[in-house]
Amino acid sequence: MTKVADRENHRPTAADRFGPPLVRPGHRHRLGRTAGRGQVFRATSDAHALRDAALGPVDRRATHRAFPPTDRQRGQCGIWFENILNQLLLRMTYEQDPTKRHVHYALTELADECRHMTMFGRLIEALGERPYKQGFVLHNLGRVLPLVLRGPSVWVAALIGEEIFDSIQRATMHDERLQPLVRQVMSIHVIEEARHIRYAREDTVRRLERSPWWVRELSRLVVGAGALLLQTVLARPEMYKRAGLDVREARKAARTNAHARQFRAEGFERLRSFLAEQGLIGGPTRVFWHLAHVHPDGTEVRLLGPST
């Protein structure tokens, strides 16, 4: 009877609602690696448990102030992209030998991305916000891309979606003005995406070495179109409307904001330099980079860092 009464009088805590702490005091997040070719990794902490109990109940007003609409859009954009990536990984593993280490890694990454989508979704829920819905074109593009991308283009698309977000998050997650929950989510995502990016780079190089010329040209097209697309989905009209701004004036100000354009160009730089080394930036596809306000040669760009 006492236990029943205690349960009835118990007030849910942050740990009850959101799971156990992700990063305990004095505990470092570690990455384990299984032996064998393909370097299959496993994360020792569960990204599905999104909230750190030490934060206590979420202050939604403070979270709203510290997590502006543009960052909420990035969370929704991340869910959209990782849905596409998961479809690509599933189709890739379906055609291959399930005993191969590369297939095991792809399945491990797929599980990681599922946890990331859950993490972003629960973050949006904690903020008390509604997710931004993708428009007709982007929504259906997410259905088509997994059907047409093959070979190196799969990992090139993965790098566009992962590495640019990673650069931007690395530059902002150390800002103490951010709400702690947001900083924690960024930190978890950066840690777990590091091994995804490394593997995607290595497999891109391996596949390009044995691919015919037309596959390289297709990858160039995917790179350029992906860079332009990402610049588009990072800023949606709905976020300005929810912030109480005039949408037309806000979008005009964003397009002409030199600081915002420089920040995005810096976020693209690490990936751009890698793609250039692999010969994936050149020819007619350079026009896509100019349209995305990123110079294909990376001129006048400073690398993002915590001090930026």
TIDOSE-559781 format. One line per field, with one value per residue (C-alpha): residue number from 1; residue in three letters; x, y, z. Coordinates in steps of 0.001 Angstrom, whole numbers, always signed. Example, Ala and Ser with C-alpha at 12.3 -4.5 7.8 and 13.67 -1.06 7.14 Angstrom:
BEGIN
num: c(1, 2)
residuo: c(Ala, Ser)
X: c(+12300, +13670)
Y: c(-4500, -1060)
Z: c(+7800, +7140)
This chain:
BEGIN
num: c(1, 2, 3, 4, 5, 6, 7, 8, 9, 10, 11, 12, 13, 14, 15, 16, 17, 18, 19, 20, 21, 22, 23, 24, 25, 26, 27, 28, 29, 30, 31, 32, 33, 34, 35, 36, 37, 38, 39, 40, 41, 42, 43, 44, 45, 46, 47, 48, 49, 50, 51, 52, 53, 54, 55, 56, 57, 58, 59, 60, 61, 62, 63, 64, 65, 66, 67, 68, 69, 70, 71, 72, 73, 74, 75, 76, 77, 78, 79, 80, 81, 82, 83, 84, 85, 86, 87, 88, 89, 90, 91, 92, 93, 94, 95, 96, 97, 98, 99, 100, 101, 102, 103, 104, 105, 106, 107, 108, 109, 110, 111, 112, 113, 114, 115, 116, 117, 118, 119, 120, 121, 122, 123, 124, 125, 126, 127, 128, 129, 130, 131, 132, 133, 134, 135, 136, 137, 138, 139, 140, 141, 142, 143, 144, 145, 146, 147, 148, 149, 150, 151, 152, 153, 154, 155, 156, 157, 158, 159, 160, 161, 162, 163, 164, 165, 166, 167, 168, 169, 170, 171, 172, 173, 174, 175, 176, 177, 178, 179, 180, 181, 182, 183, 184, 185, 186, 187, 188, 189, 190, 191, 192, 193, 194, 195, 196, 197, 198, 199, 200, 201, 202, 203, 204, 205, 206, 207, 208, 209, 210, 211, 212, 213, 214, 215, 216, 217, 218, 219, 220, 221, 222, 223, 224, 225, 226, 227, 228, 229, 230, 231, 232, 233, 234, 235, 236, 237, 238, 239, 240, 241, 242, 243, 244, 245, 246, 247, 248, 249, 250, 251, 252, 253, 254, 255, 256, 257, 258, 259, 260, 261, 262, 263, 264, 265, 266, 267, 268, 269, 270, 271, 272, 273, 274, 275, 276, 277, 278, 279, 280, 281, 282, 283, 284, 285, 286, 287, 288, 289, 290, 291, 292, 293, 294, 295, 296, 297, 298, 299, 300, 301, 302, 303, 304, 305, 306, 307, 308)
residuo: c(Met, Thr, Lys, Val, Ala, Asp, Arg, Glu, Asn, His, Arg, Pro, Thr, Ala, Ala, Asp, Arg, Phe, Gly, Pro, Pro, Leu, Val, Arg, Pro, Gly, His, Arg, His, Arg, Leu, Gly, Arg, Thr, Ala, Gly, Arg, Gly, Gln, Val, Phe, Arg, Ala, Thr, Ser, Asp, Ala, His, Ala, Leu, Arg, Asp, Ala, Ala, Leu, Gly, Pro, Val, Asp, Arg, Arg, Ala, Thr, His, Arg, Ala, Phe, Pro, Pro, Thr, Asp, Arg, Gln, Arg, Gly, Gln, Cys, Gly, Ile, Trp, Phe, Glu, Asn, Ile, Leu, Asn, Gln, Leu, Leu, Leu, Arg, Met, Thr, Tyr, Glu, Gln, Asp, Pro, Thr, Lys, Arg, His, Val, His, Tyr, Ala, Leu, Thr, Glu, Leu, Ala, Asp, Glu, Cys, Arg, His, Met, Thr, Met, Phe, Gly, Arg, Leu, Ile, Glu, Ala, Leu, Gly, Glu, Arg, Pro, Tyr, Lys, Gln, Gly, Phe, Val, Leu, His, Asn, Leu, Gly, Arg, Val, Leu, Pro, Leu, Val, Leu, Arg, Gly, Pro, Ser, Val, Trp, Val, Ala, Ala, Leu, Ile, Gly, Glu, Glu, Ile, Phe, Asp, Ser, Ile, Gln, Arg, Ala, Thr, Met, His, Asp, Glu, Arg, Leu, Gln, Pro, Leu, Val, Arg, Gln, Val, Met, Ser, Ile, His, Val, Ile, Glu, Glu, Ala, Arg, His, Ile, Arg, Tyr, Ala, Arg, Glu, Asp, Thr, Val, Arg, Arg, Leu, Glu, Arg, Ser, Pro, Trp, Trp, Val, Arg, Glu, Leu, Ser, Arg, Leu, Val, Val, Gly, Ala, Gly, Ala, Leu, Leu, Leu, Gln, Thr, Val, Leu, Ala, Arg, Pro, Glu, Met, Tyr, Lys, Arg, Ala, Gly, Leu, Asp, Val, Arg, Glu, Ala, Arg, Lys, Ala, Ala, Arg, Thr, Asn, Ala, His, Ala, Arg, Gln, Phe, Arg, Ala, Glu, Gly, Phe, Glu, Arg, Leu, Arg, Ser, Phe, Leu, Ala, Glu, Gln, Gly, Leu, Ile, Gly, Gly, Pro, Thr, Arg, Val, Phe, Trp, His, Leu, Ala, His, Val, His, Pro, Asp, Gly, Thr, Glu, Val, Arg, Leu, Leu, Gly, Pro, Ser, Thr)
X: c(+0, +2840, +4438, +1133, +617, +4155, +3552, +320, +1995, +5151, +5712, +7473, +11029, +13106, +14656, +11189, +10089, +13231, +15352, +18636, +21493, +23413, +26617, +27050, +29295, +32857, +31897, +33343, +31442, +33499, +33491, +34327, +35591, +35210, +38096, +38030, +38048, +35647, +36140, +32653, +32045, +29619, +28652, +28819, +26139, +22576, +21638, +17981, +18049, +17934, +17788, +20320, +18476, +20865, +19189, +15941, +12593, +12948, +12299, +10491, +10567, +14318, +14776, +12753, +14914, +18171, +17128, +16049, +13824, +16812, +18226, +14829, +14769, +18147, +16758, +13816, +16115, +18336, +15381, +14454, +17978, +18600, +15358, +16762, +20157, +18577, +16713, +19987, +21780, +19007, +18998, +22784, +22903, +20072, +22286, +25407, +26747, +25412, +28646, +30821, +32177, +31080, +27485, +27828, +29066, +26200, +23702, +25448, +25224, +21581, +20870, +22772, +20748, +17496, +18555, +19487, +16048, +14484, +16772, +15891, +12193, +12205, +14124, +11485, +8818, +10621, +10703, +6927, +7170, +5585, +8001, +8421, +6884, +8833, +7168, +5839, +9128, +11420, +9001, +8842, +12554, +13085, +11166, +13009, +16658, +16949, +15773, +18347, +21536, +24058, +27773, +29951, +26934, +25464, +28411, +28821, +25210, +25839, +28844, +26882, +24210, +26515, +29764, +28324, +26011, +28960, +31099, +28331, +27574, +31255, +31444, +28403, +28111, +30751, +28782, +27716, +24731, +23029, +20468, +22261, +19913, +20656, +24406, +24151, +22268, +24857, +27710, +26209, +25547, +29073, +30672, +28653, +28836, +32651, +32994, +30223, +32081, +35402, +33918, +31972, +35158, +37179, +34519, +34047, +37750, +37655, +34635, +35896, +39170, +37349, +34511, +34259, +34400, +30636, +30162, +32589, +30623, +27372, +28970, +30004, +26400, +25176, +27759, +26820, +23064, +23345, +25278, +22609, +19786, +21256, +21545, +17843, +16557, +18573, +16277, +12547, +9867, +7945, +10688, +10474, +6697, +6826, +9321, +6787, +8771, +7630, +8588, +9453, +11591, +13290, +14230, +15564, +17671, +18987, +19985, +21969, +23473, +27222, +27870, +25351, +26779, +30321, +29282, +27713, +30686, +32951, +30673, +31101, +34879, +36145, +33890, +34611, +38367, +37969, +35694, +38105, +40963, +38873, +38130, +34420, +34277, +34732, +33207, +29654, +28668, +30698, +27662, +25760, +28399, +28160, +24361, +24832, +27056, +30083, +33148, +34112, +37802, +37259, +38736, +38385, +37130, +38253, +37683, +35010, +36097, +34939, +36445, +34460)
Y: c(+0, +2369, +1823, +2460, +5667, +6789, +6242, +8223, +11140, +11027, +14060, +13174, +14470, +15225, +11756, +10157, +12105, +12124, +9198, +8918, +11420, +11303, +12643, +12052, +14282, +13056, +10635, +10982, +9878, +7094, +5424, +1740, +15, -3615, -5380, -6270, -4682, -1801, -377, -993, +1389, +1351, +4199, +3405, +5939, +5798, +8924, +7949, +9113, +12756, +14743, +15094, +14762, +17296, +19987, +19602, +20516, +22255, +25990, +26328, +30117, +30180, +27428, +29369, +32446, +30501, +28320, +30688, +29596, +29090, +26385, +24726, +24578, +22826, +20162, +19524, +19606, +17037, +14666, +15086, +14386, +11425, +9827, +9973, +8665, +5709, +4733, +4909, +2741, +144, -141, -399, -3197, -5060, -5643, -6743, -9703, -9442, -10967, -8088, -5537, -2644, -3859, -4166, -586, +669, -1032, +475, +3941, +3366, +2637, +5777, +7913, +6492, +7614, +11032, +11474, +10507, +12940, +15848, +15010, +14964, +18222, +19915, +18467, +19800, +23248, +23186, +23787, +22245, +20755, +22591, +20645, +20353, +21719, +19586, +19549, +18708, +16176, +14230, +14713, +12706, +9871, +10023, +10406, +6967, +5416, +7116, +7618, +4801, +4200, +7179, +9494, +7881, +8880, +12239, +13050, +11823, +14128, +17141, +16548, +15548, +17457, +20929, +20596, +19242, +22303, +24705, +22829, +22670, +26433, +27181, +24458, +26065, +29309, +29529, +31689, +28619, +26800, +23795, +21234, +22535, +22484, +18900, +17745, +19437, +17818, +14329, +14773, +16033, +13116, +10478, +12066, +12157, +8457, +8673, +11457, +9613, +6440, +8325, +10085, +6879, +4958, +7842, +7673, +3880, +3912, +6772, +4938, +2093, +4069, +5066, +8713, +9120, +8110, +10871, +13372, +12259, +12696, +16220, +16985, +15549, +17640, +20922, +20388, +19203, +22309, +24553, +22495, +22628, +26392, +26466, +24154, +25833, +28864, +28445, +31188, +29596, +30327, +34068, +33986, +32217, +34783, +37536, +39006, +40096, +37080, +38968, +41566, +38943, +36772, +39778, +40776, +37206, +37043, +40259, +39565, +39350, +37801, +34984, +34238, +34180, +31902, +29423, +29552, +28731, +25833, +24451, +24855, +21597, +19554, +21746, +21270, +17465, +17318, +19490, +17092, +14238, +16163, +16518, +20284, +21506, +21973, +23241, +22182, +25088, +27266, +25497, +26580, +30187, +30054, +28746, +31777, +29538, +30079, +26710, +27520, +28457, +31949, +34401, +31718, +31206, +27843, +27797, +27239, +27760, +31239, +32407)
Z: c(+0, +816, -2570, -4330, -2371, -3153, -6868, -6761, -4951, -7049, -9258, -12533, -12743, -15813, -15483, -15521, -18574, -20658, -19492, -17589, -17903, -21140, -19662, -15946, -13827, -14173, -16951, -20444, -23520, -25105, -28459, -28648, -31786, -32671, -34334, -37983, -41394, -41901, -38397, -37059, -34191, -31341, -29024, -25328, -24404, -25690, -27641, -27337, -23688, -24626, -21408, -18676, -15359, -13859, -15962, -14056, -15632, -18975, -18896, -22204, -22172, -21630, -24202, -26753, -26250, -26460, -29374, -32161, -35059, -37374, -35060, -34673, -38468, -38450, -36137, -38458, -41493, -39770, -39346, -43016, -44205, -41903, -43091, -46632, -45520, -43737, -46895, -48845, -46286, -46259, -50046, -50093, -47512, -49247, -52297, -50401, -48444, -44853, -43515, -44783, -42334, -44554, -44293, -40518, -40330, -42509, -40191, -37167, -38696, -39546, -35875, -34862, -37260, -35894, -32419, -33774, -35337, -32024, -30217, -32511, -32354, -28568, -28499, -30665, -28363, -25276, -26854, -27150, -30905, -33976, -36536, -39805, -42668, -45878, -48983, -51810, -53755, -50825, -49384, -52627, -53267, -50093, -51741, -55070, -53999, -52342, -55628, -57867, -55841, -56133, -55637, -54553, -54802, -51674, -49506, -51240, -50361, -46809, -46446, -47657, -45056, -42189, -42473, -43045, -40028, -38070, -38846, -37857, -34634, -33662, -34055, -31904, -29261, -27009, -26747, -23098, -24053, -25525, -23414, -21785, -23322, -26811, -26182, -24948, -28036, -30259, -28345, -28649, -32343, -33059, -31182, -32973, -36420, -36309, -37138, -39763, -41563, -41435, -42876, -45569, -46680, -46807, -48715, -51150, -52021, -52379, -54668, -56856, -57488, -59245, -60852, -64535, -65593, -65871, -62221, -61186, -63297, -61682, -58259, -59243, -60102, -56787, -54913, -56581, -56414, -52799, -51753, -53272, -51774, -48285, -48428, -49289, -46548, -43765, -43842, -44393, -44510, -41627, -39113, -39777, -39494, -36114, -34895, -35671, -38577, -41993, -44098, -47274, -45518, -43329, -46292, -48160, -45153, -44830, -48499, -48242, -44807, -45402, -41985, -42563, -46000, -44634, -41762, -44144, -46502, -43575, -42635, -46157, -46281, -44770, -47015, -50043, -49690, -49436, -52481, -54457, -53646, -55063, -58269, -57456, -57932, -61464, -64864, -65284, -61750, -60330, -61049, -58246, -55726, -56884, -56574, -53014, -52285, -51714, -53890, -55430, -54886, -51234, -51547, -48650, -46278, -42681, -41033, -38365, -34767, -31175, -31138, -34188)
